[in-house]
Amino acid sequence: MAGRERYASQLHCPIARALEVVCDRWTFLVLRDLARGPQRFSRLRRSLSGISATLLSDRLQRLEAAGMITRVFYSEHPPRAEYMLTAKGEAFLPVLRALRDFGTDWVPLAVSPGAGTMHEPRASTAEALEPTHRAGASGSDMR
């Protein structure tokens, strides 16, 4: 991601290098949705309410360039693709789980102003963050 390095003076640090790959807005949520298995662009767009098609396309391209996801074409005319996590993308799932757990335990879900708070059950995103679909993996390789 040359030319976009936010942490150029810190690239000796593995955390800073990882942030160069995943710190763009919406990227964590794209990875969260792809943890559910292969997804078409249109399905990702519906799930990520509020993201523009241009921004989603950019995030998918960046994640593909970083080796976190792969694009598999299922139709040539017109070209249609599904996106899925690679082994590298699946290796990021524990980070997403930790972030989900932190959000569940420490960042309450606001119901409405002045109406108190409620916590989202951990189970709501737990299934999505369990590694099950990886590009190039056979059934015996999947956890």
Buried (B, 14 or more C-beta within 10 A) or exposed (E): EEEEBEBEEEEEEEEBEEBBBBEBEBBBBBBBBBBBEBBEBEBBBEBBEEBEEEBBEBBBEBBBEBEBBBBEEEEEEEEEBBBBBBBBBBEBBEBBBEBBBEBBEEEEEEEEEEEEEEEEEBEEBEEBBEBBBBBEBEEEEEE
